[in-house]
Each structure stands twice: as structure tokens, then as C-alpha cells.
Amino acid sequence: MSKDKLIKLSDEAEVMVLDQLRDYMSEEFELDIGNLPAKFLLDFIIETLSPHLYNQVVDDMEPWLYDRFTGILEDMHSVKKD
């Protein structure tokens, strides 16, 4: 696992997600997993999904940023002195 995770959970959030993950595995698969296997599974999920989620956020932000910076540039040109 890389040291520079794209998604980092707070200790409180990690405990909550691990509890939910253990509950999900129990309810959906009738599989009781302990804390360590749940932590390994969570780390794997985060490591696997983080780059895709990060890239999706960047792609989703691009049109908003384009519009925002275009507006800023238009505002800058409107205050130019002739």
C-alpha cells in the first residue's frame, strides 16, 4: 500500500466504516469478519477506488472551473482602462 493515500479517513470515520463493513458482510454474506480482515478489506477498497474517484471528481470539476475562470477573465477585462 502506498504511503500517500488519496482518501484518508479520520479515526472516527474509519471506526464507523469498519462497523458498517462488518455489518454488511454479516447481513449480505452471513460472514462474520473481525477487525483486522475488515481493515484489510477497507484498505484494499480505498486503494483500488481512490484513483478512480479522484479522477472522476477532477473530470466533474473541469466544466465548473472553466466557467468560473472564464467569468473571472471577463470581469478582469471589463475593468481595463482604455
C-alpha positions in Angstrom: 0.0 0.0 0.0 1.3 3.4 -0.9 2.0 5.9 1.9 0.2 8.8 0.1 -3.4 7.7 0.1 -5.7 9.9 -1.9 -8.5 9.2 0.5 -7.8 9.4 4.2 -10.4 8.7 6.8 -10.4 10.2 10.3 -10.1 7.7 13.1 -13.8 8.2 13.9 -14.8 7.8 10.3 -12.7 4.6 9.9 -14.3 3.0 13.0 -17.8 3.8 11.7 -17.0 2.5 8.2 -15.4 -0.7 9.6 -18.5 -1.3 11.7 -20.7 -0.8 8.6 -18.5 -3.1 6.5 -18.6 -5.9 9.1 -22.4 -5.4 9.4 -22.7 -5.6 5.6 -20.6 -8.7 5.3 -22.7 -10.4 8.0 -26.1 -9.4 6.6 -25.3 -10.0 2.9 -23.0 -13.0 3.1 -23.6 -14.3 6.5 -19.9 -13.9 7.1 -18.6 -12.6 10.4 -15.2 -10.9 9.8 -13.1 -9.5 12.6 -11.5 -6.1 12.9 -8.2 -7.0 11.1 -9.8 -8.6 8.0 -12.3 -5.7 7.8 -9.4 -3.2 8.0 -7.5 -5.0 5.2 -10.7 -5.1 3.1 -11.3 -1.4 3.7 -7.7 -0.5 2.8 -8.0 -2.6 -0.4 -11.2 -0.9 -1.4 -9.8 2.6 -0.7 -6.6 1.9 -2.6 -8.5 0.4 -5.5 -11.2 3.0 -5.8 -9.4 6.2 -4.8 -7.7 6.9 -8.1 -11.0 6.4 -10.0 -13.0 8.6 -7.6 -10.3 11.3 -7.6 -10.2 11.3 -11.4 -14.0 11.5 -11.5 -14.0 14.5 -9.2 -11.4 16.2 -11.4 -13.4 15.5 -14.5 -16.6 16.7 -12.8 -14.9 19.9 -11.7 -13.5 20.8 -15.1 -16.6 22.4 -16.6 -17.3 24.4 -13.4 -13.8 25.6 -13.2 -13.8 26.6 -16.9 -17.0 28.6 -16.5 -15.7 30.2 -13.3 -12.3 31.2 -14.7 -13.9 32.4 -17.9 -16.2 34.7 -15.8 -13.2 36.0 -13.8 -11.3 36.8 -17.0 -14.3 38.6 -18.4 -14.6 40.6 -15.2 -10.9 41.5 -15.4 -11.2 42.7 -19.0 -14.3 44.8 -18.1 -12.3 46.9 -15.6 -9.5 47.6 -18.0 -8.8 51.3 -18.7 -8.9 52.4 -22.3 
